[in-house]
Structures are given as C-alpha cells and as structure tokens.
Amino acid sequence: MGLVVVPISAGMEAPPPAKEWLKPTKEQWSQFWASPVAQLVLPVDQPAVHRLFSMYDMRARAEAIYRKAPLTA
C-alpha cells in the first residue's frame, strides 16, 4: 500500500497558534494547516510541528534583535 492521505476534515482540526508567537508566525501556522501537507500530520506529530513553529518564531525574534544591533568584529 502506498501513501494514504486522510483529509484534515476527517476529525482533526487545526490547532490554534501559540498566543505568544509573532503575527507572521501565526499567519504561517494558519497557512500550514490550510495546506495539503497538513493532511499528512498525525495527532502524534502535532507537538513536533508546534516545536518547529516555535523555533521559527524564536529565529524571527533573534533576527530582529540582530538587525537592530549587529555584531561586528
């Protein structure tokens, strides 16, 4: 048997984004869950997907700090 895609409407709702995330991260989160790729996410995968978007958010915050005061040698 090959890959079986179970539509997200078959019982799994898109989880809400974390309240502390930046607006762009929340928008990307919503876009991800609306995409066909999200249909491949199993409930057991949700914590890993959440961690991934948390890391995206942390990176965006770190980049914003760096842009304000870049390190120079």
C-alpha positions as CSV (number, residue, x, y, z in Angstrom):
1,M,0.0,0.0,0.0
2,G,1.3,3.5,-0.8
3,L,0.8,6.7,0.9
4,V,-2.7,7.3,2.2
5,V,-3.9,10.9,2.7
6,V,-6.5,11.4,5.3
7,P,-8.3,14.8,4.8
8,I,-7.9,17.1,7.8
9,S,-11.7,17.4,7.9
10,A,-11.8,13.7,8.8
11,G,-11.7,14.5,12.5
12,M,-8.5,16.6,13.2
13,E,-9.0,20.3,13.5
14,A,-6.1,22.8,13.0
15,P,-4.8,23.6,16.5
16,P,-4.7,27.3,17.4
17,P,-1.3,29.1,17.2
18,A,0.5,29.9,20.4
19,K,-0.6,33.2,21.9
20,E,3.0,34.4,22.4
21,W,4.0,33.9,18.8
22,L,4.6,36.9,16.5
23,K,1.9,37.7,14.0
24,P,3.9,36.4,11.0
25,T,4.4,33.1,12.7
26,K,0.7,32.8,13.5
27,E,0.0,33.5,9.8
28,Q,2.4,30.9,8.7
29,W,0.9,28.4,11.1
30,S,-2.6,29.0,9.7
31,Q,-1.2,28.7,6.1
32,F,0.5,25.4,7.0
33,W,-2.7,23.9,8.5
34,A,-4.7,25.0,5.4
35,S,-2.2,23.4,3.1
36,P,-2.4,19.8,1.7
37,V,0.8,18.9,3.6
38,A,-1.1,19.3,6.9
39,Q,-3.3,16.4,5.9
40,L,-0.3,14.2,6.5
41,V,0.1,15.3,10.1
42,L,-1.0,12.7,12.6
43,P,-2.0,13.7,16.1
44,V,1.3,12.2,17.4
45,D,3.1,14.7,15.1
46,Q,1.4,17.8,16.4
47,P,3.9,18.5,19.2
48,A,6.8,18.3,16.7
49,V,5.0,20.7,14.3
50,H,4.4,23.1,17.2
51,R,8.1,22.9,18.2
52,L,9.1,23.7,14.6
53,F,6.9,26.8,14.5
54,S,8.2,27.8,18.0
55,M,11.7,27.6,16.6
56,Y,10.7,29.7,13.5
57,D,9.3,32.3,15.9
58,M,12.5,32.3,18.1
59,R,14.6,32.7,14.9
60,A,12.5,35.6,13.8
61,R,12.9,37.3,17.2
62,A,16.7,36.7,17.2
63,E,17.0,38.1,13.6
64,A,15.0,41.3,14.7
65,I,17.4,41.8,17.6
66,Y,20.5,41.3,15.4
67,R,19.2,43.7,12.8
68,K,18.9,46.4,15.5
69,A,22.4,45.9,16.7
70,P,24.5,43.6,14.5
71,L,27.7,42.2,16.0
72,T,30.9,43.5,14.5
73,A,34.4,42.2,14.9
